[in-house]
Amino acid sequence: MAGIYIHIPFCRKACNYCNFHFSTNHQLMDQMIEAMVHEIALQKTYLSEPIETLYFGGGTPSLLNRAHLSMLMDGVKLHFNLMPNAEITLEANPDDIDTDRLKDWVHLGINRLSIGIQSFRNEDLQWMGRAHNANQALTCIGLAQAAGIQNISIDLIYGGPSLSNEDWINNLKMAINTGVPHLSCYALTVEPKTALAHKINKQELPNVDAAHQAAHFTILQEMTAAAGFEQYEISNFSLPGKRSIHNANYWSGQFYVGIGPAAHSFNGLSRQWNISNNALYIQSLTQGIVPFEIEELTIVQQTNEYIMTALRTVEGIDANRLNAIAGQDIFPAIVKDAAHYITNGLLVQLNQQLFLSPAGKFMADGIAAHLFREEEIN
């Protein structure tokens, strides 16, 4: 199975912390959708596998009208083998969710929503620069459920300058009490050249504190576990049977094609990414050219990519999968390099698997980097 990701590079306003590719100027919206439909046709041979997941990300896909979404859906169905029971996700902002839009989405076949709540507190939403308020954050979930969309994920951000431990606990209580089956929770990251970084540099906001974020991460793990959620990936928590199939496929190394400016594609042997410029993307597609760069992955790169993604999951690194990628038995060497983390309770080895402990999950990136292979595998 494989997946399709469609990047919608438009937002109503810029969030202070975001460094994704998007524009708040919507003048090129119609031309962009036409260009994406053209790219879908041109990329039809990139994947030969049936399409198990279709994901509209961004940006803010919920800005699109019914005609735009219909054009994209029709293009996918025409040129790819979209499975009848495919998971079709739309990222949506609370301020875009109303009864009419929900009816349109359900009619088009969208069966999963990923809602950018971020916080149920107005104070947090204001410094983030979000377009919605706390009341909309809560009511939009009920609207979606009433429309028949039960497979809902909500995004939350922790470790921010205005969020105390008690505030974070209350945010999680509200999220869990809505009955949504999936939570994606991210530690606030200060990305260069964002409005948030500028405010911190000018001392208008305090910088993020690692200890504060670690405390929030522990609270997150404890409360979600008590509510029956599985932490199946560092930042993702689901009730039984409600994992994000699309994102889980990313972490397990399944193939996918990305449509739209800045979108990435992966076929196991190479990775490619489209140009991050809306006007140039549209111009290229009008000439029948997909504007991308490509990187052929060496065995070492494939191995390190597997280490990085697998270690983020509850299943961890599997010796057989690792050795198949590397072409030889390198699992013992990985375990040897991991000895310090195993001794200190951050990693756990169980037979032919190596995975992070609850405490180790907050240090996932650093631990993965320590296990990376540096020399070419022969």
Buried (B, 14 or more C-beta within 10 A) or exposed (E): BBBBBBBBBBBBEBBBBBBBBBBEEEEBBEBBBBBBBBBBEBBBEBBEBEBBBBBBBBBBBBBBEBEBBBBBBEBBBEBBBBEEEBBBBBBBBBBBBEEEBBEBBBEBBBBBBBBBBBBBBEBBBBBBBBBBBBEBBBBBBEBBBEBEBBBBBBBBBBBBBBBEEEBBBBBBEBBBEBEBBBBBBBBBBBEEEBBBBEBBEEEEBEEBEEEBBBBBBBBBBEBBEEBEBBBBBBBBBBBEEBBBBBBBBBBEBBBBBBBBBBBBBBBEEEBBBBBBBBEEBBBBBEEEEBBBEEEEBEBBBBBBBBBBBBBBBBBBBBBEBBBEBBEEEBBEEBBEBBEEBBEEEBBBBEEBBBBBBBBBBBBBEEBBEEBBBEEEBE
